[in-house]
Amino acid sequence: MVRLKDIAEKAGVSIMTVSKALNDAPDISAKTKIRIRTIAEQLGYVPDVLARGLRSRKTRLIGLIISASTNPYFARVVMGIEDKAYEQGYDLLLAHNYNKIEREEKVIQRFINRRVECLFISPVYRLEPVSEVYDELLLSKIPTIILGHCAPFCSQFVSISTDDLYCSYLATKHLLELGHRKIAFFSGPSVAPWSRERLKGYIQAIKEFDIEPDEKLIFTSGSRIEDGYNTASQLISENIEFTAIQSVNDLIAIGAINCLLKNNYKIPQQVSVIGFGDILLSEHFKIPLTTINQPKYRIGIAAIETMNAMLQGKNVSSQRIKGELVIRESTAPVG
């Protein structure tokens, strides 16, 4: 086990100087800090985080709560957060809420008890306007950042999210410019703000082309591949005329394409399909998917930058980051 004494002897300085350098004390020059930290790394020094936390009352821990690691959207978001956290000497504690309110409440309470220095949450959306655990989190004064849109129960916190309305508008406009007028929309959970915004973007684009939105073309789907398959099957069975499908996420779009192909529809010659998210599978699917590229990694970086500003006592505000349209082989001019 490497001790501060070992580093001090190799660097030719006192143990106190080593301690100050490793703790970023202001009275130690940057040059000396770099030299001592380099020696510490070469020797394989591992700091006693628990003891340091007791002395400084800082744990260097960040809490992150997401729905599930299996959700492909979070892979890049978590990577962005973890990359920057690692550079700044923070350790990341990851927990899942599995879209269950009770589990989320327990996880938030555990992170409060662990004295995390900042907390990132992709919340479980609910209809209730207040939440006791979020009120308790506010009282704890732990800097908290919502990954996604704020709802009334968490509106007192800043958020980092995709500009879902604008991005969905882009997707619908792309189909309209290809000549499509009968565009089915596969929506997500109605309780989720991001789902409602994507529906609003679709309706906004439709109206700009002087088309009256047709409720028969709007379906409440879900978020999984099987949800997209089942919704497309329902669309076909109802004998509704359509030339394109816009999905609330890529997994829904992929499920819809699987159903269309099974029912002998040609993609995109007969039906165009567009997704949202640009997950890795979208580009490598059997019919590469036209979609909206969500700035997932950039959202993670923005979250850490917001955390740093909050820890420095600066005023911060919520951010909505625009995505980009990615055109691939699943969309084409109306046939």
C-alpha positions in Angstrom: 0.0 0.0 0.0 1.4 3.3 -1.1 1.5 6.0 1.6 1.8 9.8 1.5 5.2 9.3 3.1 6.4 7.3 0.0 5.3 10.0 -2.4 6.9 12.7 -0.2 10.2 10.8 -0.2 10.2 10.4 -4.0 9.2 14.0 -4.6 11.6 15.4 -2.1 8.9 17.4 -0.3 7.1 17.2 3.1 4.1 14.9 3.7 2.1 18.1 4.3 3.0 19.4 0.8 1.9 16.1 -0.7 -1.4 16.2 1.2 -2.1 19.7 0.0 -1.2 19.0 -3.6 -3.5 16.0 -3.7 -6.3 18.0 -2.2 -5.8 20.9 -4.6 -4.9 23.4 -1.9 -4.6 27.0 -3.2 -1.1 27.6 -1.6 0.6 25.0 -3.7 1.8 25.9 -7.2 0.2 24.2 -10.2 3.6 22.9 -11.3 4.2 21.2 -7.9 0.7 19.8 -7.9 1.2 18.2 -11.4 4.6 16.8 -10.4 3.3 15.3 -7.1 0.2 13.9 -8.7 2.2 12.3 -11.5 4.5 10.6 -8.9 1.4 9.4 -7.0 0.0 7.9 -10.1 3.2 6.2 -11.0 3.4 4.7 -7.6 -0.2 3.5 -7.8 -1.4 5.6 -4.9 -5.1 5.2 -4.1 -6.6 7.8 -1.8 -8.7 6.9 1.2 -12.0 8.5 0.0 -13.9 7.7 3.2 -11.3 9.3 5.4 -11.0 12.3 3.1 -14.7 12.7 3.1 -14.9 12.7 6.9 -12.3 15.4 7.1 -13.6 17.6 4.3 -17.3 16.7 4.5 -17.1 16.1 0.7 -17.6 12.6 -0.6 -16.7 13.2 -4.3 -19.7 11.0 -5.1 -22.3 11.7 -7.8 -25.6 9.9 -7.9 -27.3 9.0 -11.2 -30.8 7.5 -11.4 -32.2 6.3 -14.7 -35.0 4.0 -15.8 -32.8 1.1 -16.9 -29.4 0.5 -18.5 -31.2 -1.5 -21.1 -32.7 1.7 -22.5 -30.4 2.6 -25.3 -30.9 6.3 -24.9 -29.1 6.3 -21.6 -25.9 4.6 -22.9 -24.4 7.8 -24.3 -25.9 10.1 -21.6 -24.2 8.0 -18.9 -21.0 7.9 -20.8 -20.9 11.7 -21.1 -21.6 12.1 -17.4 -19.1 9.4 -16.4 -16.3 10.7 -18.7 -16.4 14.2 -17.2 -16.9 12.9 -13.7 -13.8 10.7 -14.0 -11.7 13.7 -15.2 -12.8 15.7 -12.2 -12.1 13.0 -9.7 -15.7 12.1 -8.9 -17.1 8.5 -8.5 -20.4 7.7 -10.0 -23.2 5.8 -8.2 -25.7 4.4 -10.6 -29.2 3.2 -9.7 -32.3 2.2 -11.6 -35.9 3.3 -10.9 -37.4 0.9 -13.5 -40.2 3.5 -14.0 -41.5 2.6 -10.5 -42.3 5.5 -8.2 -41.7 3.5 -5.0 -38.3 2.3 -6.1 -37.3 5.8 -7.2 -38.3 7.2 -3.8 -36.1 4.7 -2.0 -33.1 5.2 -4.3 -33.3 9.0 -3.8 -33.4 8.6 0.0 -30.4 6.3 -0.2 -28.4 8.8 -2.2 -29.3 11.6 0.3 -28.0 9.4 3.1 -24.8 8.7 1.2 -24.3 12.4 1.0 -23.7 12.6 -2.7 -22.5 16.0 -3.8 -24.8 16.1 -6.8 -27.7 14.1 -8.1 -28.9 13.5 -11.7 -32.4 12.0 -12.1 -34.4 10.8 -15.1 -37.7 10.9 -13.2 -40.6 8.6 -13.1 -43.4 10.8 -14.4 -46.6 10.8 -12.5 -49.9 12.8 -12.6 -49.6 14.1 -9.0 -48.4 17.7 -8.8 -46.2 17.2 -5.7 -43.9 14.5 -4.4 -42.7 14.2 -0.8 -39.3 12.8 -1.8 -38.6 15.6 -4.3 -39.6 18.1 -1.6 -37.2 16.4 0.8 -34.5 16.5 -1.9 -35.0 20.2 -2.2 -34.6 20.7 1.5 -31.4 18.6 1.5 -29.8 21.3 -0.7 -28.1 18.6 -2.8 -27.6 20.1 -6.3 -30.1 18.2 -8.4 -30.4 18.1 -12.2 -33.4 16.5 -14.0 -32.3 14.6 -17.1 -35.4 15.3 -19.3 -38.4 17.5 -19.0 -39.6 18.8 -15.7 -43.1 18.0 -14.6 -45.0 19.9 -11.8 -43.7 17.6 -9.1 -40.0 18.3 -10.0 -40.4 21.8 -11.5 -38.2 23.3 -8.7 -35.1 21.8 -10.2 -33.1 22.7 -13.4 -33.3 20.3 -16.3 -31.2 19.2 -19.3 -33.4 17.9 -22.1 -33.8 17.5 -25.9 -35.9 20.1 -27.6 -38.5 17.5 -28.3 -41.1 19.7 -29.9 -38.7 21.2 -32.4 -37.1 17.8 -33.2 -40.5 16.1 -33.8 -41.5 19.1 -36.0 -38.4 18.4 -38.1 -39.3 14.8 -38.5 -42.9 15.5 -39.6 -41.7 18.3 -41.9 -39.3 15.8 -43.6 -42.2 13.5 -44.4 -44.4 16.3 -45.6 -41.7 17.6 -47.9 -41.6 14.2 -49.4 -45.2 14.5 -50.3 -46.8 12.5 -47.5 -50.1 13.7 -46.2 -51.5 10.6 -44.5 -48.9 10.3 -41.7 -49.7 8.1 -38.7 -48.2 9.1 -35.4 -47.3 6.4 -32.8 -47.1 8.3 -29.5 -45.6 7.3 -26.2 -47.0 7.4 -22.6 -49.4 10.3 -22.2 -48.1 11.1 -18.7 -44.6 11.8 -20.1 -43.8 15.4 -21.0 -41.4 14.4 -23.8 -44.1 12.2 -25.4 -46.6 15.1 -25.3 -44.1 17.5 -26.8 -43.3 15.1 -29.7 -47.0 14.9 -30.5 -47.2 18.7 -30.4 -44.3 19.0 -32.9 -46.1 16.6 -35.2 -49.4 18.6 -35.0 -47.5 21.9 -35.5 -45.9 20.7 -38.7 -49.2 19.2 -40.0 -51.0 22.5 -39.5 -48.3 24.5 -41.2 -49.0 22.5 -44.4 -52.7 23.4 -44.0 -53.7 19.9 -43.1 -56.2 19.2 -40.3 -54.8 16.6 -37.9 -56.7 13.3 -38.2 -57.3 11.7 -34.8 -57.7 8.3 -36.4 -54.0 8.5 -37.4 -52.8 9.2 -33.9 -52.1 6.1 -31.7 -51.0 5.7 -28.1 -48.2 3.1 -28.4 -45.5 2.7 -25.8 -41.7 2.6 -25.9 -40.6 -1.0 -26.8 -40.2 -2.8 -30.1 -43.2 -5.0 -29.5 -45.3 -1.9 -28.8 -44.4 -0.6 -32.2 -45.3 -4.0 -33.8 -48.6 -4.2 -32.1 -49.6 -0.6 -32.9 -48.7 -1.0 -36.6 -50.8 -4.2 -36.6 -53.7 -2.2 -35.2 -53.2 0.5 -37.8 -53.3 -2.1 -40.6 -56.4 -3.9 -39.2 -58.4 -0.7 -39.0 -58.0 -0.1 -42.8 -56.9 3.5 -42.4 -55.2 5.0 -45.3 -51.6 5.9 -44.5 -48.3 6.4 -46.4 -46.0 7.1 -43.6 -45.5 6.4 -39.9 -43.8 8.7 -37.4 -42.7 7.0 -34.2 -42.1 8.5 -30.8 -38.8 6.6 -30.6 -36.6 4.3 -32.7 -37.6 1.1 -31.0 -41.3 1.8 -31.8 -40.3 2.5 -35.5 -38.3 -0.7 -35.7 -41.2 -2.7 -34.4 -43.5 -1.0 -36.9 -41.2 -1.8 -39.8 -41.1 -5.5 -38.7 -44.9 -5.6 -38.7 -45.2 -3.8 -42.1 -42.7 -6.2 -43.7 -44.5 -9.2 -42.4 -47.7 -7.8 -44.0 -45.9 -7.4 -47.3 -45.5 -3.6 -47.3 -42.5 -2.3 -49.1 -40.3 0.1 -47.1 -40.0 2.9 -48.2 -41.6 2.4 -51.6 -45.1 2.0 -50.1 -44.7 3.3 -46.5 -42.0 5.6 -45.1 -41.1 5.2 -41.4 -39.2 7.7 -39.2 -38.0 7.3 -35.7 -36.6 9.4 -32.9 -33.4 9.0 -30.9 -30.8 7.6 -33.4 -29.8 4.6 -31.2 -27.0 2.4 -32.5 -29.4 -0.2 -33.9 -31.1 2.4 -36.1 -28.2 2.8 -38.4 -27.5 -1.0 -38.7 -31.2 -2.2 -38.9 -32.1 -4.2 -42.0 -33.6 -1.0 -43.4 -31.4 1.8 -42.0 -33.8 4.1 -40.1 -34.4 7.8 -40.8 -34.5 9.4 -37.4 -33.8 12.3 -35.2 -30.3 12.3 -33.6 -30.7 13.1 -30.0 -27.6 14.8 -28.6 -27.2 12.1 -25.9 -23.5 12.5 -25.1 -23.8 16.3 -25.2 -26.7 16.1 -22.7 -24.4 14.2 -20.3 -21.6 16.8 -20.7 -24.1 19.7 -20.2 -25.3 18.0 -17.1 -21.8 17.9 -15.6 -21.1 21.5 -16.6 -24.4 22.6 -14.9 -23.3 20.6 -11.8 -20.0 22.5 -11.7 -21.7 25.8 -12.0 -24.1 24.9 -9.2 -21.3 23.7 -6.9 -19.6 27.1 -7.5 -22.7 28.9 -6.4 -23.5 30.3 -9.8 -27.0 30.8 -11.1 -28.0 28.2 -13.6 -31.0 27.6 -15.8 -32.6 24.7 -17.7 -31.3 23.8 -21.1 -33.1 22.4 -24.2 -30.7 21.0 -26.7 -31.7 20.6 -30.4 -31.2 17.4 -32.3 -30.7 16.8 -36.0 -32.5 15.0 -38.7 -30.6 11.9 -40.0 -31.9 10.7 -43.4 -31.4 7.1 -44.2 -33.3 4.4 -46.3 -36.6 4.1 -44.5 -38.1 7.3 -46.0 -38.7 8.3 -49.6 -41.1 10.4 -51.7 -44.7 9.2 -51.5 -45.3 6.5 -54.1 
